[in-house]
């Protein structure tokens, strides 16, 4: 199992789910089984209902999308 950028995926990883170059979900990967990079596993949300925002530790979502695009990670890889 591998992420979009080729990094090996493991249950328990903290992950973000992308739709194009946009983050649509984030949490902890669970119930994924080796041998499949598509539609494999679930995301357990970890975000509390409210959290404080220290601006120097945050990025605007549009800026994250731009970084993904610069790195070529805004597009889903072709099927294997």
N, C-alpha and C positions, 0 to 999 in steps of 0.2 A: 504494500500500500504506500502510495506516495502522494504528496501534495502537488499543487500546480507548479511549484518551483523545483520539483524533483526531490525534495527532502523526504526521508522515510517517515511515515505516519505511524503513531502508536496510540493505543487507547490511553487516556489520561492526559494527552497533550491539550494545552490551551490553544484553541483555534478560532479563526474567523471564517465565515462563509461568504463567498463573493458571488455577486450576480453582475457579470461584466466587470467593471472596475469599482463596484460599490460594495461596501461591507453591509450585509443584510442580517447577519446573526453572528454571535460569538459565544463561546463557552468551552466546555471540556468534551473532547471526543470520547465516545464510549460505544461498545457493542460492534465495533468494526472488526471484520475478519480478513486475514491476509489473502492476497491474490486478486483483489478487485479495487480499482481506483475510482469507480463510479457508483454512486448511490449506495454507499457502504457505511453503515454506522449512524450514530445519532449525536446531536449536540445537546449537552445538559447546560442550561443557562446558569451563569454564575454571578450575574450583575444584580446587586441589591436594588431595591426600588428607588432609593435615593443615594447619592454619593456626592462628595464634595468635588469641586473642580478647581485645581490649582493650574492656572492657565499655562505656566511654563512646562507642565507635564502633559499637556493636551495638544492634539492636532485637530483641525477642522476636517470633517469627512471628505470634503472636496479636495483637500490637499493630499489626503491618503490616496484617494482615487488617482490623482495626478502622479504620485510616486509609483503606484502600481502600473500605470500606463507607460511611464518612462522606462520601467524595467521589463515591459512586455508581458506583465502578468495580468493585464486587464481582459485577456481573451482566454477562453477555455482551450486546452490543447486538443488537437485532433485525436480521434479514437485510436486505440491501439490495436 
